[in-house]
Amino acid sequence: MQIDLGRDAYKFLKNLDPKQFKQICMKIWDLAGNPYPNDSIALKNSPEGYRRASIGEYRIVYRLDEEIVRIDYIDKRNDDAVYKRLK
């Protein structure tokens, strides 16, 4: 599968420390190979098709579009701002 990194996700990634950057990028590559890992769940009360995956203290919000994994948002795990963006 291909990966499409959204503008908000790109902005978040470019401001991370190298360690967190590497962790999140590895998870994104894993999603390209398996878009439905065990730690991924469908988001309730959000537009159809959105899922989230956790990686350390961060959450990746993504959706599948045919053969493309679209990474829309990445944000801190305990911050609900990532979910407010979907509404």
FENWOVEN-V501305 format. One record per residue. N is the residue number from 1. SS is DSSP state (2 for helix, 1 for strand, 0 for the rest). Layout:
n=N ss=SS
n=N ss=SS
//
This chain:
n=1 ss=0
n=2 ss=1
n=3 ss=1
n=4 ss=1
n=5 ss=1
n=6 ss=0
n=7 ss=2
n=8 ss=2
n=9 ss=2
n=10 ss=2
n=11 ss=2
n=12 ss=2
n=13 ss=2
n=14 ss=2
n=15 ss=0
n=16 ss=0
n=17 ss=0
n=18 ss=2
n=19 ss=2
n=20 ss=2
n=21 ss=2
n=22 ss=2
n=23 ss=2
n=24 ss=2
n=25 ss=2
n=26 ss=2
n=27 ss=2
n=28 ss=2
n=29 ss=2
n=30 ss=2
n=31 ss=2
n=32 ss=2
n=33 ss=2
n=34 ss=0
n=35 ss=0
n=36 ss=0
n=37 ss=0
n=38 ss=0
n=39 ss=0
n=40 ss=1
n=41 ss=1
n=42 ss=1
n=43 ss=0
n=44 ss=0
n=45 ss=0
n=46 ss=0
n=47 ss=0
n=48 ss=0
n=49 ss=0
n=50 ss=1
n=51 ss=1
n=52 ss=1
n=53 ss=1
n=54 ss=1
n=55 ss=1
n=56 ss=0
n=57 ss=0
n=58 ss=1
n=59 ss=1
n=60 ss=1
n=61 ss=1
n=62 ss=1
n=63 ss=1
n=64 ss=1
n=65 ss=1
n=66 ss=0
n=67 ss=0
n=68 ss=1
n=69 ss=1
n=70 ss=1
n=71 ss=1
n=72 ss=1
n=73 ss=1
n=74 ss=1
n=75 ss=1
n=76 ss=1
n=77 ss=0
n=78 ss=0
n=79 ss=0
n=80 ss=0
n=81 ss=2
n=82 ss=2
n=83 ss=2
n=84 ss=2
n=85 ss=0
n=86 ss=0
n=87 ss=0
//
